[in-house]
Amino acid sequence: MSELWNYVFESAGWAVLGFLGGFLVGRAARDVHRVATAITSEEPVPDDQTSPRPRWRVPTGQFVLGVVVVLLGIITVAQGIVTNSTTRRITECQAAYSNGFADALDARASATADAQTALDELMKAISGYLASPPVPPDKVRAAIGDYLDSRERADAERQQHPYPPPPRDLCK
């Protein structure tokens, strides 16, 4: 949440600086125009306080442009906030998927390694028995039984650690 507030305060700071800069430049331009008008014309420059101001004035193009710029600033900040939260949601979902996938992969790989070790032991036992006849059937059955038990444990371990659903289903 602090990143969001940092963004809001930074955007607001730049907006205030832009507003003040535009205000000062506009005022300077108005003053320069009054001076230029006073120098070039023979008529006295009307003082703003002596002429009555109408209660409602028609908005000028400059005023309308200022309102549009302020609205665009507000829309930009709102869009930044929405985009930031959406990006954060997707990033957190993707991280959760990656961590779940890595955990499942580690557990499944460990179970497969145990089953492979049991298969290697079975092959060594059968090879040893076949190398020196007669082959003792009870020892071969025991070696095959040990392998099948190990394989069953590995299958149960893999079933306990399924892969997470894909991000297209998880991160909607």
C-alpha positions as YAML, in Angstrom:
chain: A
units: angstrom
residues:
- id: 1
  name: MET
  ca: [0.00, 0.00, 0.00]
- id: 2
  name: SER
  ca: [2.93, 2.38, 0.57]
- id: 3
  name: GLU
  ca: [3.81, 2.22, -3.14]
- id: 4
  name: LEU
  ca: [0.30, 3.40, -3.96]
- id: 5
  name: TRP
  ca: [0.53, 6.34, -1.56]
- id: 6
  name: ASN
  ca: [3.99, 7.21, -2.88]
- id: 7
  name: TYR
  ca: [2.55, 7.29, -6.39]
- id: 8
  name: VAL
  ca: [-0.42, 9.44, -5.33]
- id: 9
  name: PHE
  ca: [1.74, 11.95, -3.45]
- id: 10
  name: GLU
  ca: [4.31, 12.12, -6.22]
- id: 11
  name: SER
  ca: [1.60, 12.65, -8.85]
- id: 12
  name: ALA
  ca: [-0.13, 15.27, -6.70]
- id: 13
  name: GLY
  ca: [3.17, 17.09, -6.17]
- id: 14
  name: TRP
  ca: [3.87, 17.27, -9.88]
- id: 15
  name: ALA
  ca: [0.29, 18.34, -10.55]
- id: 16
  name: VAL
  ca: [0.58, 21.19, -8.03]
- id: 17
  name: LEU
  ca: [3.90, 22.28, -9.51]
- id: 18
  name: GLY
  ca: [2.41, 22.20, -13.01]
- id: 19
  name: PHE
  ca: [-0.61, 24.18, -11.87]
- id: 20
  name: LEU
  ca: [1.51, 26.81, -10.15]
- id: 21
  name: GLY
  ca: [3.82, 27.08, -13.15]
- id: 22
  name: GLY
  ca: [0.89, 27.46, -15.53]
- id: 23
  name: PHE
  ca: [-0.78, 29.99, -13.25]
- id: 24
  name: LEU
  ca: [2.36, 32.11, -12.99]
- id: 25
  name: VAL
  ca: [3.03, 31.98, -16.73]
- id: 26
  name: GLY
  ca: [-0.60, 32.91, -17.46]
- id: 27
  name: ARG
  ca: [-0.47, 35.83, -15.04]
- id: 28
  name: ALA
  ca: [2.78, 37.04, -16.51]
- id: 29
  name: ALA
  ca: [1.31, 36.83, -20.02]
- id: 30
  name: ARG
  ca: [-1.76, 38.81, -18.91]
- id: 31
  name: ASP
  ca: [0.42, 41.49, -17.30]
- id: 32
  name: VAL
  ca: [2.62, 41.69, -20.39]
- id: 33
  name: HIS
  ca: [-0.50, 42.06, -22.53]
- id: 34
  name: ARG
  ca: [-1.80, 44.91, -20.32]
- id: 35
  name: VAL
  ca: [1.54, 46.70, -20.50]
- id: 36
  name: ALA
  ca: [1.73, 46.24, -24.27]
- id: 37
  name: THR
  ca: [-1.84, 47.50, -24.66]
- id: 38
  name: ALA
  ca: [-1.15, 50.53, -22.43]
- id: 39
  name: ILE
  ca: [1.97, 51.51, -24.36]
- id: 40
  name: THR
  ca: [0.47, 51.17, -27.83]
- id: 41
  name: SER
  ca: [-2.90, 52.82, -27.24]
- id: 42
  name: GLU
  ca: [-3.75, 56.39, -26.37]
- id: 43
  name: GLU
  ca: [-6.62, 55.32, -24.15]
- id: 44
  name: PRO
  ca: [-6.05, 54.84, -20.45]
- id: 45
  name: VAL
  ca: [-5.88, 51.28, -19.24]
- id: 46
  name: PRO
  ca: [-9.01, 50.46, -17.27]
- id: 47
  name: ASP
  ca: [-8.35, 49.47, -13.71]
- id: 48
  name: ASP
  ca: [-9.83, 46.08, -12.81]
- id: 49
  name: GLN
  ca: [-11.31, 47.46, -9.60]
- id: 50
  name: THR
  ca: [-13.16, 50.36, -11.21]
- id: 51
  name: SER
  ca: [-14.97, 48.37, -13.89]
- id: 52
  name: PRO
  ca: [-17.88, 46.33, -12.60]
- id: 53
  name: ARG
  ca: [-17.44, 42.63, -13.20]
- id: 54
  name: PRO
  ca: [-20.36, 40.64, -14.47]
- id: 55
  name: ARG
  ca: [-21.61, 38.04, -12.05]
- id: 56
  name: TRP
  ca: [-21.40, 35.18, -14.56]
- id: 57
  name: ARG
  ca: [-18.87, 35.18, -17.34]
- id: 58
  name: VAL
  ca: [-18.77, 32.93, -20.34]
- id: 59
  name: PRO
  ca: [-15.88, 30.50, -19.86]
- id: 60
  name: THR
  ca: [-12.91, 31.29, -22.03]
- id: 61
  name: GLY
  ca: [-10.97, 28.80, -24.07]
- id: 62
  name: GLN
  ca: [-8.11, 29.02, -21.60]
- id: 63
  name: PHE
  ca: [-10.43, 28.14, -18.71]
- id: 64
  name: VAL
  ca: [-11.91, 25.20, -20.63]
- id: 65
  name: LEU
  ca: [-8.41, 23.99, -21.49]
- id: 66
  name: GLY
  ca: [-7.42, 24.24, -17.83]
- id: 67
  name: VAL
  ca: [-10.44, 22.18, -16.79]
- id: 68
  name: VAL
  ca: [-9.61, 19.56, -19.43]
- id: 69
  name: VAL
  ca: [-5.99, 19.36, -18.23]
- id: 70
  name: VAL
  ca: [-7.09, 18.96, -14.60]
- id: 71
  name: LEU
  ca: [-9.59, 16.25, -15.58]
- id: 72
  name: LEU
  ca: [-6.92, 14.46, -17.61]
- id: 73
  name: GLY
  ca: [-4.63, 14.60, -14.58]
- id: 74
  name: ILE
  ca: [-7.29, 13.08, -12.35]
- id: 75
  name: ILE
  ca: [-8.06, 10.37, -14.91]
- id: 76
  name: THR
  ca: [-4.33, 9.61, -15.28]
- id: 77
  name: VAL
  ca: [-3.91, 9.21, -11.52]
- id: 78
  name: ALA
  ca: [-6.99, 6.97, -11.34]
- id: 79
  name: GLN
  ca: [-5.74, 4.88, -14.24]
- id: 80
  name: GLY
  ca: [-2.34, 4.55, -12.56]
- id: 81
  name: ILE
  ca: [-3.97, 3.35, -9.34]
- id: 82
  name: VAL
  ca: [-6.13, 0.79, -11.16]
- id: 83
  name: THR
  ca: [-3.21, -0.42, -13.28]
- id: 84
  name: ASN
  ca: [-0.97, -0.70, -10.23]
- id: 85
  name: SER
  ca: [-3.51, -2.78, -8.30]
- id: 86
  name: THR
  ca: [-4.20, -5.02, -11.31]
- id: 87
  name: THR
  ca: [-0.49, -5.58, -11.90]
- id: 88
  name: ARG
  ca: [0.05, -6.34, -8.22]
- id: 89
  name: ARG
  ca: [-2.85, -8.86, -8.23]
- id: 90
  name: ILE
  ca: [-1.49, -10.64, -11.29]
- id: 91
  name: THR
  ca: [2.05, -10.65, -9.89]
- id: 92
  name: GLU
  ca: [0.90, -12.12, -6.56]
- id: 93
  name: CYS
  ca: [-1.17, -14.76, -8.35]
- id: 94
  name: GLN
  ca: [1.74, -15.69, -10.60]
- id: 95
  name: ALA
  ca: [4.07, -15.91, -7.57]
- id: 96
  name: ALA
  ca: [1.58, -18.16, -5.76]
- id: 97
  name: TYR
  ca: [1.34, -20.39, -8.83]
- id: 98
  name: SER
  ca: [5.12, -20.56, -9.21]
- id: 99
  name: ASN
  ca: [5.64, -21.41, -5.54]
- id: 100
  name: GLY
  ca: [2.91, -24.07, -5.59]
- id: 101
  name: PHE
  ca: [4.30, -25.57, -8.77]
- id: 102
  name: ALA
  ca: [7.85, -25.61, -7.36]
- id: 103
  name: ASP
  ca: [6.69, -27.28, -4.12]
- id: 104
  name: ALA
  ca: [4.71, -29.94, -6.01]
- id: 105
  name: LEU
  ca: [7.59, -30.51, -8.41]
- id: 106
  name: ASP
  ca: [10.07, -30.97, -5.55]
- id: 107
  name: ALA
  ca: [7.84, -33.49, -3.74]
- id: 108
  name: ARG
  ca: [7.07, -35.40, -6.93]
- id: 109
  name: ALA
  ca: [10.71, -35.46, -8.02]
- id: 110
  name: SER
  ca: [11.74, -36.82, -4.61]
- id: 111
  name: ALA
  ca: [9.12, -39.57, -4.85]
- id: 112
  name: THR
  ca: [10.24, -40.45, -8.38]
- id: 113
  name: ALA
  ca: [13.87, -40.57, -7.24]
- id: 114
  name: ASP
  ca: [12.93, -43.01, -4.47]
- id: 115
  name: ALA
  ca: [11.07, -45.21, -6.98]
- id: 116
  name: GLN
  ca: [14.05, -45.10, -9.35]
- id: 117
  name: THR
  ca: [16.37, -46.13, -6.52]
- id: 118
  name: ALA
  ca: [14.07, -49.06, -5.72]
- id: 119
  name: LEU
  ca: [14.08, -50.07, -9.40]
- id: 120
  name: ASP
  ca: [17.87, -49.94, -9.44]
- id: 121
  name: GLU
  ca: [18.01, -52.15, -6.34]
- id: 122
  name: LEU
  ca: [15.58, -54.62, -7.95]
- id: 123
  name: MET
  ca: [17.66, -54.81, -11.10]
- id: 124
  name: LYS
  ca: [20.87, -55.34, -9.08]
- id: 125
  name: ALA
  ca: [19.23, -58.12, -7.05]
- id: 126
  name: ILE
  ca: [17.83, -59.91, -10.10]
- id: 127
  name: SER
  ca: [21.12, -59.48, -11.95]
- id: 128
  name: GLY
  ca: [23.01, -60.94, -8.99]
- id: 129
  name: TYR
  ca: [20.64, -63.87, -8.73]
- id: 130
  name: LEU
  ca: [20.77, -64.58, -12.45]
- id: 131
  name: ALA
  ca: [24.57, -64.42, -12.46]
- id: 132
  name: SER
  ca: [24.86, -67.29, -9.99]
- id: 133
  name: PRO
  ca: [22.30, -70.01, -10.65]
- id: 134
  name: PRO
  ca: [20.18, -71.44, -9.19]
- id: 135
  name: VAL
  ca: [17.90, -68.37, -8.85]
- id: 136
  name: PRO
  ca: [16.22, -68.30, -5.42]
- id: 137
  name: PRO
  ca: [12.53, -67.54, -6.22]
- id: 138
  name: ASP
  ca: [11.71, -66.29, -2.72]
- id: 139
  name: LYS
  ca: [14.47, -63.65, -2.87]
- id: 140
  name: VAL
  ca: [13.37, -62.53, -6.35]
- id: 141
  name: ARG
  ca: [9.77, -62.27, -5.14]
- id: 142
  name: ALA
  ca: [10.93, -60.26, -2.11]
- id: 143
  name: ALA
  ca: [12.95, -57.88, -4.33]
- id: 144
  name: ILE
  ca: [9.98, -57.40, -6.67]
- id: 145
  name: GLY
  ca: [7.68, -56.90, -3.66]
- id: 146
  name: ASP
  ca: [10.05, -54.25, -2.24]
- id: 147
  name: TYR
  ca: [10.09, -52.47, -5.59]
- id: 148
  name: LEU
  ca: [6.29, -52.54, -5.91]
- id: 149
  name: ASP
  ca: [5.91, -51.21, -2.33]
- id: 150
  name: SER
  ca: [8.33, -48.39, -3.07]
- id: 151
  name: ARG
  ca: [6.52, -47.60, -6.30]
- id: 152
  name: GLU
  ca: [3.18, -47.53, -4.50]
- id: 153
  name: ARG
  ca: [4.57, -45.12, -1.88]
- id: 154
  name: ALA
  ca: [5.92, -42.89, -4.69]
- id: 155
  name: ASP
  ca: [2.52, -42.88, -6.43]
- id: 156
  name: ALA
  ca: [0.79, -41.97, -3.15]
- id: 157
  name: GLU
  ca: [3.31, -39.17, -2.58]
- id: 158
  name: ARG
  ca: [2.69, -37.78, -6.08]
- id: 159
  name: GLN
  ca: [-1.08, -37.90, -5.52]
- id: 160
  name: GLN
  ca: [-0.67, -35.94, -2.27]
- id: 161
  name: HIS
  ca: [1.21, -33.19, -4.15]
- id: 162
  name: PRO
  ca: [-0.77, -32.39, -7.31]
- id: 163
  name: TYR
  ca: [0.27, -29.57, -9.59]
- id: 164
  name: PRO
  ca: [-1.63, -26.32, -9.04]
- id: 165
  name: PRO
  ca: [-4.18, -25.26, -11.65]
- id: 166
  name: PRO
  ca: [-2.62, -23.33, -14.54]
- id: 167
  name: PRO
  ca: [-2.43, -19.53, -14.29]
- id: 168
  name: ARG
  ca: [-5.12, -19.12, -16.97]
- id: 169
  name: ASP
  ca: [-7.55, -20.75, -14.51]
- id: 170
  name: LEU
  ca: [-5.99, -19.49, -11.26]
- id: 171
  name: CYS
  ca: [-5.37, -15.81, -12.12]
- id: 172
  name: LYS
  ca: [-8.67, -14.61, -13.53]
...
